[in-house]
Each structure stands twice: as structure tokens, then as C-alpha cells.
Amino acid sequence: LTPKNPSIQIMSANEDAIRAQPKSSGNFVFFAKDASVKGSVHQIQLGATADTAEAYECSQQLDRYLKGYPIQLLCTTSPFNVFVRTYGLPNGFYVYSYLDAMGGGERLFDSWSRWEWNSKLGACMGIAQYQGDILSLTVRSRPGKGTWLVMDLFRLDTRISDLPYLDSWRRYADVAANAIWADVPAHNEASIAYDKRHGYYMLGSKWKDVSGNMPWYNDIGHREYLSFGWEYTSELELTNPYLRDRNDKAITNGRLTLLNYSVTIHDSGGLTACREDADRKLCTVTFDGRLLTRKQNIIGAAPILDTTVRVPVGKEVRECKVTLSAMTWLPFGIASIEWTGHWFNNARRV
């Protein structure tokens, strides 16, 4: 744009895409659109479409998964993620993870997930990137105590943490010394657990039950190793498998009965598996990580181990949903998932 030639070449036009500022990430530009029924996230690839830019929707498989219209986008390249903050989810944001082939010609993997915290921790006012991690600014109000702005750090490192997996955690010694937080009703929903510096690593309790479960928590030699924060739900809803033909198309004219999953967990403290049918929800496995032959099974400490857990299903793949979730504030990592089942072919033959 110059004073002699005040003209701009328009390569593409996308209506209803002005609420969230577009963001660039590598060879892509991500932008969001809002409609009357759902929000959506789109991408434009630079370089391959230099003269005729084409936009592709990254969230077309979600239906109404995104609550409300998007109001902020944030992109990272290590790993490749797009963070989406929406109007309908004040206490969290969405994460779009993707992996492309060398050269960017084919998308090998993509997934959507949601990071959500306790509503007592306040509404998100904005997110920003800091040294490869994510900063989240929340506003919290307490009756008779005032209003605070709190900055939380979301680490994208997948290694096991030295701290219990609690949201907005702080050292318990600092919480106990702060009279402003001493009588906050939200403490009843919080939890307290040991960090790695103590022999009771990852052992903890709900705050409302701590006096009965851990009566020594306020003693010298304990309180400085405790972390105080809010527990959150960490779960994964599996996509049921289908048999495929030689063209990699799902075969739907038969009946596939899913017998069980073999879930290999890595650096985890156990898991809970639930099966949801049309009329009920049933928890089939509750594994606390304790195995008699493992050295991690020590009294007074939470076991963190690698093992394989068998999750029974016993339903047709179109009649159930299986959800895997972490136990309390313990880590939960999945290395692989395998399945076994019975296939009944009802194709008509002449």
C-alpha cells in the first residue's frame, strides 16, 4: 500500500471472521468464524496457494463441540497446537493438535481436546504464549474478600511432573500464612498433596477430609512439601474401531462386537474406565496402580508405574462409548491402545 497506488489485492473473503484475530503458525494462517449454531476454526496454507488462497475448516467433524463463538486464537509450533478461547466456555479453552507430513502436503494426525478448570477459579480473560508455554489470566471474586487477577502457567512438557496434578497450585505453607484465603468456601473443593521432594510423593487428600486422612499435614517437616490446588477431570473418550476394506473404507454392513481394550499406560497412577450405553453408564475398571509384584507398591506413597490394563466392553461398537479417566491428582499417560472383538458379517450373497 503506497500513496501512489492505494490498492490492496483481495485473495479471499471470509464473512463473520472478525471476532477473533487471525494468527499465523508456520505456513498456516488460522482464523475463526461464528454462526448462529456453532463456532468453527479454519486454516489457509501459504505458499501452496500463493495466488488463489483457499480456506479449509479444521473443526468440521465437531458438530457443536465448540461452545459459543471463538474470541481468541493462539498458535504454537513446538508442538503444533492452536488454542481457541470461546465465549461459551469461560473457565477453559480448546486445543487443536495437528501433525503434517514433511513438506506440509498431507495432515497425518489431528485432534481436538478441551482444557477446563473448576469454576471457582474464575473466568479466563485472555491467554498468551511465554517461552513455549501458555499463560492464562483469570479473574476471581470472593464475597467480602475482593477481586483478584491470577496468572496461571500451562506447561506443554509431557514429562512427569515433580508436583501433583492440581490446577492453580500453590505451596501450602504460603496458603496457610495468608489470612485472606484462610476462610474461603472454595477451599472445600480443593485438594492437598505431596511433591517429589518428600517420600509421600503424590499422596494427598481432599481439603475437606484432610484432618481425618492426614492429621499430621500441619506438622513441621510436612507442610513445606505440600501443594494446594484444585483437582480437575482428565479423561479421554475413545473412538470405537471399525474393520476396513482394501480401500481403507469402514465396513458398516456387519456387526462388530467389541470385547475389550488393552490400554498400556506410561508413568501413570492408575485409571478409571467407564462404558456408556443408551440407558446407563457403568464403570468397568478402577485400577489404583497397586500391583503386588511391583516395587512401586509402597505403603504411604502413591504408585507411579508402566503397565497394561485390560478394559472389558462386551458391546457392539455402535451401541456404546468408552471413557478413560485419571484418578484424582495423579498423572495419566497412554502409550498405546489395542482392541479385540468378534466380527459377524451379514452381507447378502446370491
Secondary structure, 3 states (H helix, E strand, C coil): CCCCCCCCCCCCCCCCCCCCCCEEECCEEEEEEECCCCEEEEEEECCCCCCCCCEEECCCCCCCCCCCCEEEEEEEECCEEEEEEECCCCCEEEEEEEEECCCCCCEEEEEEEEEECCHHHCEEEEEEEECCEEEEEEEEEECCCEEEEEEEEECCCCCCCCCCCCEEEEEHHHHHHCHHHCCCHHHHHEEEEECCCCCCCCCEEEHHHHHHHCCCCCCCCCHHHEEEEECCCCEEECCCCCCECCCCCECCCEEEEEEEEEEEEEEECCEEEEEECCCCEEEEEEECCCCCCCCCCCCCCCCCEEEEEEEEEEEECCCCEEEEECCCCCCCCEEEEEEEEEEEECCCCC
